[in-house]
Amino acid sequence: MEATATAQTAPPPRLRERYEQEVLPALTSKFGYSSPMEAPRLEKITLNMGIGDAKQDDKVLEAATEQLATITGQRPNVRRARKSIASFKIREGMPVGASVTLRRARMWEFLDRLCSVAIPRIRDFRGLNPRSFDGRGNYTLGIREQLIFPEIDYDSIDQVRGLDVTITTTAATDEEAFELLLGLGMPFAEKGRPGMEDVEAEAEEERRHEEARMRAEAEQAALEQLKEENPEAYAKRVREEEGEEGEGTEEGEAPAEAEGSDAGDKQEEGS
């Protein structure tokens, strides 16, 4: 009874409270939802870790599953090969990975730890890639080292492993999902954010037009300067061009006169 009472009185995840008090009203105001149920929300978080070396050593599978369980607080499921692939030396049923699906309180707590503790420990971090949405409101993050999670003891790991984190939301578009995750504290980079592509494309097009205009003005100014420095050369060139045009006209009229004289000679011979 005491354990049940303790479990019932456990405080709700602080990130869920932030969503209900701050993020949800902001999303409703920005996108004009008629009901709070239309606003996007988190559905689940899936973690996948590849363990291809487990086909050679069973200890690799045990270590990977133990580390993933330590990170998430939930026992992972072992993923096995569905068919044999000779080129990869994989047989059907061999373990090839481990997966964990988090929902409800564990999902909120993991995302809170990921944003506030784990991601700031990434070396040379420049922001998450905002282009990693799949077009249906889901975001996938690749992590190269499991050491960014403070739950992992550096001295106890056998090797460095990476994992993928997929955040599934109920958002209909990437822009809505982006605003949801941004409000929850995901540190996205400034460049390439959903909804900003058109603005960036227009700015880039305007910049190219401005550069072309400035280049044309610079060339015209240089030409005018050359004309001022050496006006005789340009005046001589203009006269030569006009002379060439006049010669072409006279040459074009000469064959007509010759043809007229030939026609007259032929007419006299006929008479």
Salt bridges, closest charged atoms under 4 A:
GLU22 OE1 - ARG18 NE 3.87
ASP112 OD2 - ARG14 NE 2.54
ASP134 OD2 - ARG136 NH2 3.62
GLU145 OE2 - ARG123 NH2 2.84
GLU151 OE2 - ARG113 NH1 2.89
ASP158 OD2 - ARG161 NH2 2.83
GLU179 OE2 - LYS30 NZ 2.74
GLU190 OE2 - ARG193 NH2 3.36
GLU204 OE2 - ARG207 NH2 2.26
GLU204 OE2 - ARG208 NH1 3.76
GLU205 OE1 - ARG208 NH2 2.28
GLU205 OE2 - HIS209 NE2 3.02
GLU210 OE2 - ARG213 NH2 2.26
GLU211 OE2 - ARG207 NH1 2.54
GLU217 OE2 - ARG213 NH1 2.59
GLU241 OE2 - ARG237 NE 3.58
